[in-house]
Amino acid sequence: MIQTFLRSIAPEPAKRMIRVWRHRGAVPEIQKLSIKAMGVDDHEFPWVELENGLKFYGFFPTKEQRILFKSIKDKISNVEEDYFAVVMEIISRYIVPRSLPGETVYNPSKYIPLRDPLNDFTLDTSQRKELADRFHPQEGAVFVDVGAFLGYGTMRIAEQVGKKGRVIAFEADPEILHILKKNIECNGFDNIEIVPKAVGKEIGEYCFFRKEGTVNSLNAYVLKNLGYKDLSEIKVAVVPVDDALAELDVKQVDHVNITVNGGEHDAIIGMRKTLHKFKPTITLAGWYYVNKDQKVCDIVGPYLKSVGYKVLVGKLGRVLAWEARNGK
C-alpha cells in the first residue's frame, strides 16, 4: 500500500526516470543476443529476428524506452532505436519467461530478478532446484497460458513441450491479440492454440478496461489503484477455462500460468473441473489489490488449499501451487 501511495504522489518525470534507471541492467543480456535482422512489416509493426530463426513482432519504443536507449546505446551496437522495445521484450519475456518459475536456475540472470517467479521467495539452493524441476515443462506436456500477451513466453514454452506437447494461449486484448497471432503464425508453432477471449467464472460479454501495453483488466479497481486514469473500455467475450478446454477437447493439463492483472481469482474459480481432474501446477500473479483490503493471493491461496493444493505465497504475492501429497 505504501508503494502504491508513493506512486500516486510522485511527479510523472520522477517516476519516468526511476523506471528508466531500473532497466539499465539489461545491457549484458542485450549484448548476448544474437540478432540476425530487424525491420518493419507492411502494417507498421517492428520485428526482430534472432539467429535461432525466431522472429518477434512488437511495438515501437515508448518515450521512456527511447530515453533508456539513448543512455546505453554506445554499449548495445547490435540494436537500432526503433527496435529497442522488441529487444527489451525478448530479454524480459522470452529469455526468462515470467510464466516459468526457476528459469534462472538453468539460465542465471541478474536483470529484473522478479522475472523469475522463484525470486519472490526466500529459498535455499536445493529448494530452488526442486521447484524449478517441478514447474519445468517436459516434452509432451500440456501448458495453459492465461494472459499470453505478445506470445514471447508462450513460444518459449512451446519449444520446451515440443511437437508432442500442446500450449493453450488465452489473450483478450484485440491489439495484443493481433501481434500474438503474427508471432505464432510466422514462426510456425503448430503446437500453440489461441483462445481469443478473457477468462472468468462464467460465460458472457464483459467490460474490458485498457490504458496501454500490458495495462488492461476486467477489474477497473485494479488499474485505478495502480494510478492509471482515463481508461478506455471495450466489450470482450469471457469464458471459464473449463469450458474453453472442453471445447478444444483437451484431455491433459500439466501446467497453468495466469497473468490477467487482477482477475486471477475468477480465472481459478472458472477452472474448478480442470483443477480437480488434472491437478496441474499453477503459477499466478497475486500482488494486485482487488479491493482496499485484499490482494489476489489473499483469496486464491486459501481456495487452492481447500481443493487439495500445496500453496506458496511470495513476499510480493506471487503464488505457486501444486498437488499436495502427504502434506508436501
Summary of the structure (lengths in Angstrom):
residues: 328
radius of gyration: 19.2
end to end distance: 32.2
largest distance: 56.8
contacts: 1071
relative contact order: 0.10
helix: 42%
strand: 20%
